[in-house]
Structure formats: C-alpha cells, structure tokens
Amino acid sequence: MIRNYIQELGLLVTATLVFFAQTFFVHPVQLQRTLYVAPPIEIKYLTFGFGAQFSDAFWLRAIQDMEYCDQMVTEGTCLGKSWLFNVVNLTVELDPSFTEAYYYGGLSLTILVGDVPGATIIFDKGTEHFKHDWPLLYAAAYHALFEQKNKLKAAKLYLMAANNGAPPWVRLAAGKLAVEGGDQEAAKEILEQMIRSEQDPRWIKQLNEKLQEKGPAKEQKDKI
C-alpha cells in the first residue's frame, strides 16, 4: 500500500516537473538550413578507433537532408562538392565498407541534388571498394551515362554489373554503349570480353555482329 502511494507520488512529481520545464524553459530555435556547415574531412583522424560509429552518426545526419542543395547553380543543378557530398564523403571515409552510403548517397547526389562532381567521387569510390555489387555498379553506370555523358565509362560499369548478377539485357546495353563510346580499341576489348563470358548463343551472335562493326573493314569505310 505504502509502496503504491510512493510510486503514484513519484509520477505526480515527475509530471509536474515536466510541465513546468515545458512552460518556463525557452524552446530551442530550429536551425536554418542556410546555417549548415560541412564537416571537415580531418574528423576521420580523430575517431580514436570508433570510425564506424562516427560514420553511422554522419549518415543519420545525411539522410535527414538528402534533397538539400546549399548552392544552387541552376534549377536541378547544385554546385559541385555540396554540403550533402561532404557529409556522405566523410561517412564513407570513416567506414569504407558502408555499401548503402555509396549507393543511396551517390543516387541522392546525382538525382535529388544534381551535384554531378560529388556523385562521381562517391560512385568511383564505391565501385572501387565493391567491384562485385551489381546494384551499385548499375547505379554508377546510370550516373556515368546520363549525368557525365561518358558512354565508354558507362559501358565498362554495365559490363561489370552484368558479370556480377545484373539482368542479361545489361550486357547487350554495355556492348551498344561501347560501340557508341568512340574508343575503338576499348570497345573491341569490352565486346570480346562479353563474348568470352557469355553462355547464350543468341547473345553471342549479336555481340559478334557488333564486334564486326568495329573490324578493319568498318574502320576503313569510316576513313573514306
């Protein structure tokens, strides 16, 4: 009986304190986005062995403002190495094995923010660390094709994605982009590699036809 009375009294006192705190204490002012400051990369040297934990904290900060551009150049285009880029970049520097940060961070930079240089850095780092993660390779290829306008780079990334589990049509797309990319030797190399790794005779036939387009006869015709 006495114990129940003490518990009820404790709850009443706690509720009263909370009420007075909400009534008389000054509410914190919401931080304006214009006041956001990009974290310095040097933080990665001050984690004292807790890099992964720091990385998680910065990632949680990044996902709250995935569409934020601090310096808009034109509609849908953000100045390179934006605030979001700096937060995502620090996240992956602190924990290079954070696959989701490369994938979602890169896509947010290229699609939501329009920071093409920043997205390029994140995707390049991600595909260097995860050469067998086809969704990441595919996303990086999308960025290379549509934002960087680099067909040859996109072809190489699509081929890597195809070799690591992407749908079969991705392989043919890689060959088409290789042909259109302008680098004859690189295109032939990519096509030959695709033929060697392909099992389906239908794909091999189509790839061989594209390879023939890059042969000596075609090159000579182009010169004329």
N, CA, C and O of each residue as an XYZ file, in Angstrom:
896
protein
N       0.827     -1.204      0.000
C       0.000      0.000      0.000
C       0.867      1.262      0.000
O       0.673      2.183     -0.793
N       1.831      1.262      0.924
C       2.733      2.416      1.023
C       3.575      2.521     -0.249
O       3.826      3.618     -0.747
N       4.013      1.357     -0.776
C       4.817      1.361     -1.995
C       4.025      1.962     -3.159
O       4.569      2.754     -3.928
N       2.762      1.599     -3.295
C       1.930      2.143     -4.374
C       1.767      3.648     -4.230
O       1.775      4.386     -5.215
N       1.618      4.093     -2.983
C       1.463      5.528     -2.741
C       2.733      6.286     -3.156
O       2.662      7.355     -3.762
N       3.887      5.713     -2.820
C       5.159      6.362     -3.174
C       5.334      6.427     -4.686
O       5.796      7.436     -5.218
N       4.959      5.334     -5.388
C       5.063      5.303     -6.847
C       4.168      6.358     -7.490
O       4.583      7.047     -8.422
N       2.922      6.481     -6.982
C       1.997      7.468     -7.527
C       2.486      8.885     -7.257
O       2.358      9.768     -8.106
N       3.050      9.097     -6.063
C       3.578     10.415     -5.719
C       4.760     10.769     -6.616
O       4.922     11.913     -7.041
N       5.591      9.745     -6.897
C       6.745      9.964     -7.781
C       6.306     10.347     -9.184
O       6.887     11.244     -9.796
N       5.289      9.679     -9.694
C       4.773     10.002    -11.025
C       4.194     11.412    -11.063
O       4.373     12.141    -12.039
N       3.496     11.788     -9.988
C       2.906     13.121     -9.931
C       3.980     14.203     -9.913
O       3.858     15.218    -10.597
N       5.028     13.983     -9.131
C       6.128     14.946     -9.053
C       6.831     15.059    -10.401
O       7.156     16.164    -10.836
N       7.073     13.912    -11.076
C       7.739     13.914    -12.386
C       6.917     14.661    -13.417
O       7.453     15.456    -14.189
N       5.606     14.406    -13.433
C       4.723     15.087    -14.387
C       4.710     16.591    -14.141
O       4.688     17.379    -15.086
N       4.723     16.987    -12.868
C       4.725     18.413    -12.524
C       5.998     19.083    -13.000
O       5.955     20.184    -13.548
N       7.142     18.423    -12.794
C       8.425     18.977    -13.226
C       8.479     19.132    -14.736
O       8.974     20.137    -15.249
N       7.965     18.126    -15.451
C       7.955     18.192    -16.913
C       7.084     19.345    -17.383
O       7.433     20.056    -18.326
N       5.938     19.526    -16.716
C       5.031     20.620    -17.098
C       5.711     21.975    -16.931
O       5.669     22.812    -17.833
N       6.331     22.186    -15.785
C       6.989     23.469    -15.541
C       8.189     23.674    -16.466
O       8.484     24.800    -16.869
N       8.877     22.583    -16.799
C      10.015     22.699    -17.717
C       9.551     23.150    -19.093
O      10.182     24.003    -19.718
N       8.432     22.568    -19.572
C       7.903     22.950    -20.878
C       7.335     24.370    -20.865
O       7.334     25.050    -21.891
N       6.853     24.814    -19.704
C       6.206     26.121    -19.622
C       7.211     27.262    -19.530
O       7.046     28.297    -20.175
N       8.254     27.067    -18.723
C       9.139     28.184    -18.407
C      10.478     28.139    -19.142
O      11.134     29.172    -19.281
N      10.893     26.971    -19.612
C      12.171     26.902    -20.307
C      12.000     27.405    -21.741
O      10.955     27.194    -22.357
N      13.014     28.059    -22.259
C      12.976     28.574    -23.627
C      13.109     27.411    -24.600
O      14.004     26.578    -24.461
N      12.217     27.355    -25.585
C      12.289     26.294    -26.583
C      13.485     26.536    -27.496
O      13.771     27.683    -27.840
N      14.189     25.477    -27.896
C      15.338     25.658    -28.790
C      14.910     26.188    -30.147
O      13.860     25.811    -30.666
N      15.715     27.053    -30.712
C      15.433     27.617    -32.031
C      15.840     26.618    -33.106
O      16.953     26.092    -33.077
N      14.941     26.353    -34.056
C      15.239     25.417    -35.131
C      16.333     25.974    -36.034
O      16.266     27.117    -36.487
N      17.326     25.154    -36.282
C      18.453     25.591    -37.102
C      18.022     25.747    -38.556
O      17.411     24.846    -39.130
N      18.343     26.891    -39.146
C      18.034     27.136    -40.536
C      19.028     26.414    -41.441
O      20.205     26.281    -41.108
N      18.542     25.956    -42.576
C      19.418     25.222    -43.490
C      20.582     26.067    -43.981
O      21.654     25.546    -44.288
N      20.368     27.366    -44.052
C      21.434     28.249    -44.538
C      22.616     28.289    -43.577
O      23.692     28.773    -43.930
N      22.417     27.781    -42.365
C      23.478     27.786    -41.365
C      24.263     26.473    -41.342
O      25.197     26.319    -40.555
N      23.880     25.525    -42.210
C      24.565     24.238    -42.230
C      26.034     24.435    -42.597
O      26.361     25.177    -43.523
N      26.896     23.772    -41.868
C      28.333     23.815    -42.143
C      28.802     22.405    -42.463
O      28.527     21.467    -41.716
N      29.513     22.259    -43.578
C      30.009     20.935    -43.974
C      31.090     20.479    -43.000
O      31.965     21.267    -42.641
N      31.042     19.216    -42.564
C      32.053     18.722    -41.623
C      33.413     18.578    -42.305
O      33.480     18.114    -43.443
N      34.489     18.963    -41.634
C      35.821     18.827    -42.233
C      36.245     17.363    -42.332
O      35.963     16.565    -41.438
N      36.919     17.020    -43.417
C      37.346     15.638    -43.640
C      38.346     15.185    -42.587
O      38.514     13.986    -42.367
N      39.018     16.142    -41.927
C      40.018     15.805    -40.916
C      39.434     15.079    -39.713
O      40.172     14.524    -38.899
N      38.095     15.082    -39.598
C      37.454     14.373    -38.494
C      37.826     12.896    -38.494
O      37.868     12.259    -37.441
N      38.098     12.351    -39.687
C      38.395     10.917    -39.774
C      39.667     10.547    -39.005
O      39.875      9.374    -38.695
N      40.517     11.526    -38.693
C      41.740     11.256    -37.935
C      41.524     11.393    -36.429
O      42.459     11.202    -35.651
N      40.307     11.720    -36.014
C      40.039     11.986    -34.602
C      38.961     11.069    -34.033
O      38.269     11.439    -33.084
N      38.816      9.886    -34.603
C      37.748      8.986    -34.158
C      38.193      8.006    -33.074
O      37.357      7.366    -32.436
N      39.498      7.885    -32.863
C      40.044      7.043    -31.788
C      39.510      5.608    -31.839
O      39.162      5.026    -30.812
N      39.454      5.058    -33.037
C      39.026      3.667    -33.192
C      37.529      3.480    -33.316
O      37.061      2.345    -33.397
N      36.767      4.559    -33.333
C      35.312      4.460    -33.429
C      34.825      4.996    -34.770
O      33.797      5.669    -34.839
N      35.559      4.699    -35.824
C      35.221      5.191    -37.150
C      33.837      4.776    -37.601
O      33.090      5.595    -38.137
N      33.481      3.512    -37.393
C      32.177      3.012    -37.842
C      31.042      3.720    -37.113
O      30.016      4.041    -37.712
N      31.231      3.962    -35.816
C      30.192      4.646    -35.040
C      30.031      6.101    -35.496
O      28.912      6.600    -35.619
N      31.150      6.767    -35.742
C      31.085      8.134    -36.261
C      30.410      8.140    -37.637
O      29.614      9.027    -37.946
N      30.741      7.139    -38.451
C      30.166      7.039    -39.787
C      28.650      6.925    -39.713
O      27.939      7.592    -40.465
N      28.155      6.085    -38.813
C      26.703      5.931    -38.645
C      26.061      7.256    -38.249
O      24.980      7.596    -38.732
N      26.724      8.001    -37.372
C      26.171      9.269    -36.910
C      26.067     10.277    -38.060
O      25.056     10.967    -38.197
N      27.115     10.356    -38.885
C      27.069     11.285    -40.013
C      26.062     10.833    -41.066
O      25.427     11.664    -41.716
N      25.912      9.522    -41.236
C      24.930      9.028    -42.194
C      23.515      9.369    -41.746
O      22.677      9.750    -42.564
N      23.247      9.233    -40.442
C      21.940      9.612    -39.921
C      21.686     11.100    -40.157
O      20.553     11.518    -40.393
N      22.747     11.884    -40.089
C      22.602     13.314    -40.372
C      22.314     13.545    -41.852
O      21.486     14.386    -42.200
N      22.992     12.807    -42.718
C      22.830     12.982    -44.162
C      21.414     12.652    -44.620
O      20.840     13.383    -45.427
N      20.841     11.555    -44.112
C      19.541     11.109    -44.611
C      18.409     12.049    -44.190
O      17.297     11.942    -44.708
N      18.677     12.968    -43.259
C      17.656     13.944    -42.882
C      17.511     15.053    -43.926
O      16.493     15.743    -43.970
N      18.542     15.220    -44.768
C      18.522     16.296    -45.764
C      19.063     15.806    -47.105
O      19.933     16.442    -47.701
N      18.550     14.687    -47.569
C      19.043     14.086    -48.802
C      18.762     14.940    -50.044
O      19.398     14.752    -51.081
N      17.819     15.870    -49.946
C      17.475     16.677    -51.113
C      18.009     18.110    -50.978
O      17.682     18.969    -51.797
N      18.821     18.368    -49.960
C      19.269     19.740    -49.691
C      20.480     20.126    -50.545
O      21.494     19.430    -50.569
N      20.341     21.258    -51.244
C      21.455     21.840    -52.001
C      21.782     23.189    -51.390
O      20.921     24.066    -51.320
N      23.019     23.360    -50.948
C      23.396     24.607    -50.289
C      23.703     25.728    -51.283
O      23.560     26.901    -50.940
N      24.122     25.393    -52.503
C      24.421     26.417    -53.507
C      23.881     25.974    -54.871
O      24.550     25.258    -55.617
N      22.679     26.408    -55.171
C      22.039     26.040    -56.434
C      22.609     26.878    -57.579
O      22.636     28.106    -57.511
N      23.063     26.196    -58.626
C      23.605     26.877    -59.798
C      22.474     27.204    -60.768
O      22.260     28.360    -61.132
N      21.756     26.157    -61.176
C      20.554     26.318    -61.987
C      19.510     25.362    -61.426
O      19.803     24.583    -60.519
N      18.313     25.416    -61.954
C      17.258     24.524    -61.480
C      17.676     23.065    -61.646
O      17.914     22.603    -62.762
N      17.765     22.341    -60.525
C      18.144     20.930    -60.558
C      19.633     20.688    -60.607
O      20.061     19.540    -60.727
N      20.441     21.736    -60.517
C      21.896     21.568    -60.558
C      22.523     22.277    -59.364
O      22.346     23.481    -59.175
N      23.252     21.518    -58.568
C      23.888     22.060    -57.376
C      25.389     22.231    -57.635
O      25.991     21.478    -58.402
N      25.975     23.229    -56.984
C      27.409     23.443    -57.111
C      28.157     22.212    -56.630
O      27.782     21.616    -55.620
N      29.205     21.826    -57.335
C      29.962     20.619    -57.016
C      30.485     20.581    -55.592
O      30.778     21.612    -54.985
N      30.594     19.366    -55.076
C      31.068     19.127    -53.710
C      30.225     19.903    -52.705
O      30.727     20.708    -51.921
N      28.950     19.635    -52.759
C      27.955     20.299    -51.932
C      28.047     19.865    -50.472
O      28.864     19.026    -50.092
N      27.161     20.482    -49.662
C      27.091     20.102    -48.244
C      26.801     18.608    -48.112
O      27.450     17.910    -47.333
N      25.828     18.126    -48.873
C      25.476     16.713    -48.798
C      26.660     15.845    -49.201
O      26.927     14.826    -48.564
N      27.370     16.237    -50.250
C      28.549     15.470    -50.660
C      29.548     15.362    -49.516
O      30.063     14.277    -49.248
N      29.826     16.459    -48.846
C      30.813     16.443    -47.771
C      30.414     15.515    -46.631
O      31.263     14.841    -46.049
N      29.121     15.480    -46.313
C      28.651     14.593    -45.246
C      28.744     13.130    -45.688
O      29.213     12.278    -44.932
N      28.295     12.841    -46.918
C      28.354     11.461    -47.426
C      29.803     11.017    -47.597
O      30.150      9.882    -47.270
N      30.637     11.900    -48.103
C      32.044     11.570    -48.311
C      32.729     11.249    -46.992
O      33.508     10.299    -46.909
N      32.443     12.037    -45.959
C      33.026     11.746    -44.643
C      32.507     10.417    -44.107
O      33.238      9.665    -43.463
N      31.228     10.136    -44.383
C      30.624      8.867    -43.944
C      31.392      7.673    -44.499
O      31.714      6.748    -43.753
N      31.689      7.679    -45.798
C      32.375      6.537    -46.412
C      33.871      6.550    -46.109
O      34.509      5.498    -46.133
N      34.438      7.714    -45.827
C      35.842      7.769    -45.422
C      36.018      7.153    -44.038
O      37.017      6.487    -43.767
N      35.047      7.379    -43.175
C      35.103      6.818    -41.828
C      34.846      5.314    -41.834
O      35.392      4.582    -41.008
N      34.010      4.856    -42.771
C      33.695      3.427    -42.877
C      33.603      3.046    -44.356
O      32.515      3.071    -44.932
N      34.731      2.693    -44.971
C      34.750      2.362    -46.410
C      33.891      1.166    -46.782
O      33.620      0.957    -47.964
N      33.452      0.369    -45.803
C      32.635     -0.811    -46.100
C      31.134     -0.519    -46.041
O      30.325     -1.444    -46.109
N      30.762      0.731    -45.918
C      29.354      1.131    -45.792
C      28.721      1.191    -47.183
O      28.636      2.261    -47.787
N      28.285      0.052    -47.680
C      27.761     -0.048    -49.046
C      26.578      0.881    -49.307
O      26.516      1.543    -50.343
N      25.633      0.925    -48.355
C      24.424      1.724    -48.559
C      24.734      3.212    -48.717
O      24.029      3.924    -49.432
N      25.782      3.675    -48.054
C      26.131      5.093    -48.156
C      26.604      5.436    -49.564
O      26.287      6.505    -50.086
N      27.365      4.527    -50.181
C      27.795      4.748    -51.568
C      26.582      4.761    -52.495
O      26.440      5.638    -53.347
N      25.718      3.776    -52.312
C      24.584      3.611    -53.229
C      23.568      4.750    -53.091
O      23.300      5.474    -54.049
N      23.009      4.896    -51.887
C      21.974      5.907    -51.696
C      22.556      7.318    -51.683
O      21.906      8.262    -52.132
N      23.765      7.464    -51.176
C      24.401      8.769    -51.203
C      24.681      9.222    -52.615
O      24.420     10.372    -52.969
N      25.219      8.312    -53.436
C      25.506      8.641    -54.826
C      24.248      8.976    -55.609
O      24.218      9.953    -56.357
N      23.201      8.159    -55.435
C      21.946      8.410    -56.149
C      21.303      9.720    -55.710
O      20.758     10.452    -56.536
N      21.364     10.018    -54.417
C      20.791     11.269    -53.935
C      21.524     12.462    -54.532
O      20.903     13.448    -54.927
N      22.837     12.367    -54.596
C      23.624     13.470    -55.152
C      23.327     13.674    -56.635
O      23.224     14.811    -57.095
N      23.191     12.586    -57.380
C      23.001     12.719    -58.822
C      21.559     13.002    -59.210
O      21.324     13.717    -60.185
N      20.572     12.460    -58.471
C      19.172     12.593    -58.854
C      18.464     13.709    -58.088
O      17.789     14.542    -58.692
N      18.614     13.731    -56.762
C      17.885     14.691    -55.949
C      18.542     16.066    -55.900
O      17.866     17.093    -55.962
N      19.877     16.073    -55.787
C      20.600     17.332    -55.584
C      21.170     17.896    -56.878
O      21.199     19.112    -57.068
N      21.619     17.026    -57.759
C      22.222     17.493    -59.003
C      23.675     17.884    -58.845
O      24.186     18.709    -59.602
N      24.350     17.291    -57.853
C      25.785     17.525    -57.656
C      26.529     16.435    -58.418
O      26.885     15.405    -57.847
N      26.760     16.658    -59.690
C      27.395     15.646    -60.551
C      28.837     15.341    -60.126
O      29.190     14.168    -60.005
N      29.681     16.353    -59.897
C      31.059     16.052    -59.465
C      31.097     15.278    -58.147
O      31.890     14.351    -57.984
N      30.230     15.668    -57.208
C      30.200     14.971    -55.926
C      29.749     13.526    -56.070
O      30.345     12.622    -55.483
N      28.690     13.307    -56.856
C      28.191     11.946    -57.083
C      29.247     11.088    -57.767
O      29.385      9.905    -57.457
N      29.989     11.677    -58.691
C      31.039     10.946    -59.396
C      32.091     10.432    -58.421
O      32.522      9.283    -58.518
N      32.502     11.271    -57.491
C      33.510     10.865    -56.498
C      32.982      9.723    -55.641
O      33.694      8.747    -55.403
N      31.740      9.835    -55.176
C      31.166      8.796    -54.314
C      31.026      7.486    -55.073
O      31.383      6.431    -54.547
N      30.512      7.532    -56.305
C      30.354      6.303    -57.092
C      31.715      5.691    -57.440
O      31.871      4.471    -57.402
N      32.685      6.518    -57.773
C      34.016      5.993    -58.095
C      34.627      5.276    -56.892
O      35.233      4.214    -57.035
N      34.464      5.857    -55.721
C      34.968      5.208    -54.507
C      34.219      3.907    -54.244
O      34.822      2.892    -53.896
N      32.894      3.947    -54.416
C      32.082      2.763    -54.149
C      32.398      1.602    -55.069
O      32.523      0.464    -54.616
N      32.530      1.881    -56.372
C      32.809      0.803    -57.331
C      34.243      0.291    -57.199
O      34.545     -0.824    -57.623
N      35.114      1.093    -56.618
C      36.476      0.620    -56.361
C      36.489     -0.353    -55.184
O      37.226     -1.339    -55.201
N      35.685     -0.083    -54.174
C      35.617     -0.955    -52.993
C      34.744     -2.180    -53.231
O      35.025     -3.258    -52.706
N      33.682     -2.017    -54.025
C      32.713     -3.103    -54.236
C      32.582     -3.394    -55.726
O      31.637     -2.949    -56.377
N      33.532     -4.140    -56.252
C      33.575     -4.435    -57.679
C      32.622     -5.561    -58.080
O      32.505     -5.885    -59.262
N      31.939     -6.157    -57.095
C      31.031     -7.268    -57.400
C      29.601     -6.980    -56.943
O      28.758     -7.877    -56.935
N      29.333     -5.756    -56.573
C      27.989     -5.364    -56.132
C      27.247     -4.772    -57.329
O      27.386     -3.586    -57.628
N      26.457     -5.606    -58.011
C      25.894     -5.147    -59.284
C      24.894     -3.998    -59.149
O      24.862     -3.149    -60.040
N      24.069     -3.912    -58.087
C      23.202     -2.737    -57.998
C      23.996     -1.427    -57.901
O      23.609     -0.420    -58.495
N      25.097     -1.443    -57.156
C      25.937     -0.250    -57.053
C      26.597      0.057    -58.396
O      26.649      1.215    -58.810
N      27.100     -0.971    -59.075
C      27.714     -0.791    -60.390
C      26.703     -0.254    -61.392
O      27.022      0.604    -62.216
N      25.485     -0.767    -61.313
C      24.420     -0.324    -62.225
C      24.075      1.139    -61.982
O      23.909      1.910    -62.928
N      23.966      1.520    -60.709
C      23.668      2.914    -60.376
C      24.789      3.839    -60.851
O      24.533      4.927    -61.366
N      26.021      3.396    -60.672
C      27.177      4.187    -61.122
C      27.180      4.310    -62.643
O      27.551      5.353    -63.180
N      26.767      3.247    -63.340
C      26.698      3.284    -64.799
C      25.633      4.269    -65.256
O      25.834      5.010    -66.218
N      24.502      4.275    -64.564
C      23.436      5.248    -64.876
C      23.989      6.669    -64.772
O      23.770      7.502    -65.651
N      24.709      6.926    -63.680
C      25.270      8.269    -63.465
C      26.282      8.613    -64.561
O      26.285      9.727    -65.085
N      27.132      7.656    -64.899
C      28.141      7.894    -65.936
C      27.497      8.189    -67.285
O      27.993      9.028    -68.036
N      26.396      7.509    -67.600
C      25.750      7.665    -68.900
C      24.932      8.956    -68.991
O      25.082      9.727    -69.939
N      24.072      9.183    -68.004
C      23.112     10.277    -68.116
C      23.605     11.600    -67.546
O      23.145     12.659    -67.973
N      24.523     11.564    -66.598
C      24.992     12.809    -65.996
C      26.393     13.188    -66.468
O      26.651     14.352    -66.774
N      27.298     12.210    -66.529
C      28.646     12.502    -67.018
C      28.732     12.478    -68.538
O      29.685     13.001    -69.114
N      27.745     11.876    -69.188
C      27.725     11.739    -70.642
C      28.959     10.969    -71.137
O      29.517     11.275    -72.191
N      29.359      9.988    -70.368
C      30.553      9.195    -70.685
C      30.106      7.770    -71.021
O      29.981      6.926    -70.134
N      29.869      7.515    -72.300
C      29.340      6.218    -72.722
C      30.317      5.076    -72.474
O      29.912      3.976    -72.099
N      31.592      5.337    -72.681
C      32.576      4.269    -72.509
C      32.679      3.858    -71.042
O      32.747      2.668    -70.734
N      32.692      4.831    -70.144
C      32.728      4.523    -68.709
C      31.467      3.776    -68.309
O      31.531      2.820    -67.535
N      30.322      4.201    -68.828
C      29.060      3.530    -68.533
C      29.087      2.094    -69.041
O      28.597      1.185    -68.371
N      29.662      1.888    -70.230
C      29.739      0.540    -70.809
C      30.549     -0.387    -69.910
O      30.154     -1.528    -69.671
N      31.672      0.100    -69.417
C      32.516     -0.729    -68.543
C      31.788     -1.078    -67.243
O      31.877     -2.206    -66.759
N      31.070     -0.106    -66.684
C      30.340     -0.354    -65.444
C      29.162     -1.298    -65.673
O      28.896     -2.171    -64.847
N      28.452     -1.125    -66.798
C      27.352     -2.043    -67.125
C      27.878     -3.463    -67.317
O      27.239     -4.429    -66.901
N      29.040     -3.585    -67.945
C      29.622     -4.914    -68.143
C      29.975     -5.547    -66.804
O      29.705     -6.728    -66.589
N      30.580     -4.770    -65.897
C      30.893     -5.292    -64.566
C      29.624     -5.723    -63.843
O      29.611     -6.743    -63.154
N      28.553     -4.938    -64.002
C      27.280     -5.289    -63.376
C      26.728     -6.582    -63.962
O      26.239     -7.443    -63.231
N      26.810     -6.716    -65.299
C      26.322     -7.923    -65.973
C      27.093     -9.156    -65.536
O      26.522    -10.239    -65.416
N      28.382     -8.995    -65.299
C      29.213    -10.127    -64.873
C      28.992    -10.504    -63.420
O      29.514    -11.517    -62.954
N      28.224     -9.698    -62.700
C      28.026     -9.952    -61.270
C      26.559    -10.054    -60.879
O      26.185     -9.765    -59.742
N      25.725    -10.471    -61.841
C      24.352    -10.801    -61.500
C      23.268     -9.905    -62.039
O      22.090    -10.167    -61.795
N      23.616     -8.850    -62.769
C      22.594     -7.970    -63.342
C      21.811     -8.719    -64.423
O      22.309     -9.715    -64.949
N      20.606     -8.271    -64.769
C      19.804     -8.924    -65.815
C      20.575     -9.031    -67.134
O      21.443     -8.202    -67.407
N      20.270    -10.039    -67.952
C      21.012    -10.282    -69.205
C      21.046     -9.102    -70.161
O      22.045     -8.904    -70.852
N      19.978     -8.313    -70.217
C      19.942     -7.214    -71.184
C      20.999     -6.155    -70.901
O      21.372     -5.386    -71.787
N      21.484     -6.119    -69.651
C      22.503     -5.131    -69.288
C      23.786     -5.378    -70.083
O      24.513     -4.445    -70.426
N      24.042     -6.648    -70.366
C      25.247     -6.994    -71.121
C      25.181     -6.433    -72.547
O      26.169     -5.903    -73.055
N      24.038     -6.550    -73.175
C      23.881     -6.023    -74.529
C      23.950     -4.492    -74.525
O      24.502     -3.884    -75.442
N      23.386     -3.882    -73.484
C      23.457     -2.424    -73.362
C      24.908     -1.978    -73.239
O      25.294     -0.942    -73.780
N      25.704     -2.762    -72.530
C      27.123     -2.432    -72.390
C      27.817     -2.464    -73.740
O      28.633     -1.594    -74.044
N      27.493     -3.468    -74.553
C      28.104     -3.572    -75.879
C      27.699     -2.422    -76.778
O      28.530     -1.880    -77.505
N      26.426     -2.041    -76.736
C      25.941     -0.936    -77.559
C      26.637      0.373    -77.173
O      27.036      1.154    -78.038
N      26.774      0.599    -75.876
C      27.428      1.824    -75.420
C      28.913      1.824    -75.747
O      29.493      2.871    -76.034
N      29.529      0.636    -75.701
C      30.944      0.540    -76.037
C      31.175      0.949    -77.485
O      32.141      1.646    -77.796
N      30.290      0.514    -78.360
C      30.398      0.857    -79.781
C      30.225      2.360    -79.973
O      30.932      2.980    -80.767
N      29.279      2.939    -79.240
C      28.978      4.361    -79.397
C      29.968      5.255    -78.661
O      29.989      6.468    -78.872
N      30.791      4.656    -77.793
C      31.657      5.444    -76.935
C      32.775      6.172    -77.639
O      33.283      7.166    -77.120
N      33.181      5.697    -78.829
C      34.189      6.419    -79.602
C      35.588      5.866    -79.487
O      36.433      6.167    -80.330
N      35.862      5.068    -78.474
C      37.194      4.481    -78.307
C      37.163      3.094    -78.946
O      36.657      2.140    -78.355
N      37.708      2.994    -80.157
C      37.604      1.760    -80.931
C      38.243      0.562    -80.224
O      37.627     -0.499    -80.126
N      39.454      0.723    -79.739
C      40.157     -0.394    -79.114
C      39.472     -0.839    -77.832
O      39.325     -2.034    -77.579
N      39.050      0.136    -77.018
C      38.358     -0.198    -75.775
C      37.035     -0.892    -76.070
O      36.663     -1.847    -75.388
N      36.324     -0.409    -77.087
C      35.056     -1.020    -77.458
C      35.246     -2.478    -77.872
O      34.482     -3.352    -77.460
N      36.271     -2.736    -78.691
C      36.547     -4.104    -79.129
C      36.906     -4.990    -77.939
O      36.494     -6.148    -77.866
N      37.677     -4.430    -77.012
C      38.081     -5.207    -75.834
C      36.874     -5.582    -74.991
O      36.752     -6.716    -74.529
N      35.974     -4.607    -74.792
C      34.772     -4.875    -73.999
C      33.899     -5.915    -74.685
O      33.409     -6.843    -74.041
N      33.706     -5.764    -75.981
C      32.878     -6.719    -76.722
C      33.472     -8.122    -76.692
O      32.743     -9.100    -76.523
N      34.777     -8.228    -76.853
C      35.432     -9.535    -76.823
C      35.302    -10.179    -75.440
O      35.087    -11.385    -75.327
N      35.432     -9.371    -74.403
C      35.284     -9.889    -73.049
C      33.857    -10.365    -72.808
O      33.636    -11.385    -72.156
N      32.892     -9.621    -73.337
C      31.500    -10.012    -73.195
C      31.222    -11.331    -73.905
O      30.489    -12.174    -73.387
N      31.801    -11.513    -75.080
C      31.608    -12.748    -75.843
C      32.200    -13.931    -75.094
O      31.604    -15.006    -75.033
N      33.385    -13.717    -74.522
C      34.046    -14.811    -73.789
C      33.245    -15.241    -72.565
O      33.242    -16.417    -72.201
N      32.573    -14.295    -71.935
C      31.859    -14.621    -70.695
C      30.400    -15.008    -70.929
O      29.709    -15.391    -69.985
N      29.928    -14.915    -72.149
C      28.524    -15.190    -72.441
C      28.294    -16.676    -72.702
O      29.153    -17.355    -73.265
N      27.124    -17.177    -72.288
C      26.757    -18.576    -72.477
C      25.661    -18.748    -73.535
O      25.647    -19.740    -74.264
N      24.771    -17.803    -73.612
C      23.625    -17.904    -74.513
C      24.072    -17.593    -75.943
O      24.588    -16.502    -76.186
N      23.891    -18.520    -76.908
C      24.321    -18.301    -78.298
C      23.637    -17.107    -78.965
O      24.203    -16.499    -79.873
N      22.430    -16.770    -78.523
C      21.737    -15.622    -79.118
C      22.486    -14.325    -78.810
O      22.639    -13.459    -79.672
N      22.937    -14.213    -77.589
C      23.689    -13.016    -77.208
C      25.039    -12.997    -77.913
O      25.502    -11.948    -78.362
N      25.666    -14.170    -78.007
C      26.978    -14.248    -78.657
C      26.883    -13.794    -80.106
O      27.756    -13.080    -80.600
N      25.807    -14.216    -80.789
C      25.619    -13.821    -82.188
C      25.513    -12.304    -82.315
O      26.166    -11.701    -83.167
N      24.696    -11.694    -81.473
C      24.510    -10.245    -81.531
C      25.799     -9.503    -81.176
O      26.128     -8.485    -81.784
N      26.515    -10.019    -80.193
C      27.761     -9.373    -79.785
C      28.814     -9.488    -80.884
O      29.580     -8.553    -81.116
N      28.851    -10.642    -81.563
C      29.799    -10.815    -82.673
C      29.500     -9.847    -83.814
O      30.410     -9.316    -84.450
N      28.210     -9.627    -84.062
C      27.830     -8.676    -85.104
C      28.317     -7.270    -84.754
O      28.785     -6.531    -85.620
N      28.203     -6.915    -83.488
C      28.686     -5.600    -83.073
C      30.198     -5.526    -83.151
O      30.759     -4.482    -83.487
N      30.865     -6.645    -82.838
C      32.322     -6.673    -82.917
C      32.775     -6.504    -84.356
O      33.786     -5.853    -84.619
N      32.016     -7.099    -85.308
C      32.357     -6.959    -86.710
C      32.254     -5.506    -87.173
O      32.981     -5.067    -88.064
N      31.345     -4.783    -86.553
C      31.196     -3.369    -86.894
C      32.445     -2.574    -86.537
O      32.679     -1.494    -87.079
N      33.251     -3.118    -85.614
C      34.460     -2.405    -85.212
C      35.699     -2.979    -85.893
O      36.825     -2.618    -85.549
N      35.492     -3.870    -86.857
C      36.620     -4.521    -87.533
C      37.299     -3.616    -88.538
O      36.866     -2.481    -88.741
N      38.377     -4.109    -89.184
C      39.159     -3.321    -90.146
C      38.340     -2.763    -91.292
O      38.552     -1.623    -91.705
N      37.391     -3.561    -91.822
C      36.598     -3.120    -92.962
C      35.767     -1.899    -92.598
O      35.682     -0.929    -93.352
N      35.161     -1.975    -91.425
C      34.349     -0.877    -90.980
C      35.188      0.366    -90.748
O      34.809      1.473    -91.133
N      36.352      0.162    -90.102
C      37.229      1.289    -89.830
C      37.710      1.940    -91.104
O      37.817      3.164    -91.175
N      38.008      1.117    -92.138
C      38.461      1.648    -93.398
C      37.356      2.436    -94.093
O      37.601      3.472    -94.712
N      36.128      1.917    -93.975
C      34.981      2.589    -94.563
C      34.760      3.942    -93.905
O      34.427      4.924    -94.567
N      34.954      3.977    -92.568
C      34.771      5.222    -91.845
C      35.782      6.279    -92.285
O      35.470      7.469    -92.324
N      37.000      5.833    -92.616
C      38.045      6.759    -93.030
C      37.726      7.378    -94.392
O      38.011      8.549    -94.646
N      37.120      6.546    -95.270
C      36.753      7.040    -96.608
C      35.598      8.033    -96.488
O      35.135      8.568    -97.496
